[in-house]
């Protein structure tokens, strides 16, 4: 592969977007976990969800 080194001006013009990407991925994961928990809560007969940290939700 032929590589061409970037100039200082080209290097300074690059704006990384890792933080935005990471935040978007985490938000999607949180929404999907909440959706699964809500689905499990509403479709089961008992409707009990136990989460780490002592959190518990029940649907009677």
N, C-alpha and C positions, 0 to 999 in steps of 0.2 A: 504494500500500500504506500502510496505517496502522501506524505503529510506535509501540510503547510503551516508554519507557525503563525499565530495571530499577532497583530501589532498591539501596542498598548491601548490604542483607541478602540480597537475591536474587542479586546478583553474587557475594557471598562464598559462597553455597551451591552454586555451580556447581563441579563437580570434573572437570577435563579428563581424558580417557583416551587421549590421543595416544600416550603411551609404551607402554601396554599393547597398543594396536592395532598400533603399529609392531613391537613385539616379536613379536606373533602372526604378522604377515605375514612377517617375516624367518624365523621358525621354520618356517612352512609352505613358504617358498621353499627353505630348506636341506634339509628332508625330501624335497621333490620332486626337487631336484638329486641327492641321494644315491640316490633310487629309480631315477632315469634312469641314473645311472652303474652301479648294481648290475645293472639290466636289461641294459644294454649289455655289461657284463662277463660275465654268465652266458649270454647268448644268442649271442654271436659265437664264431667258431671260434678266432680269435687271442686275444681277450680282453685287449687292451692299452688302458689308459686313461692318457693323459698330461695332467697338470694343470699350470697355470702355477706357477712356483716350483721346477720340477725334480722334482715328485712324479710317480711312475709306478707303476701297478699292472698286474700281468699275471696271466692265468689260462691255464694250459697244460693 
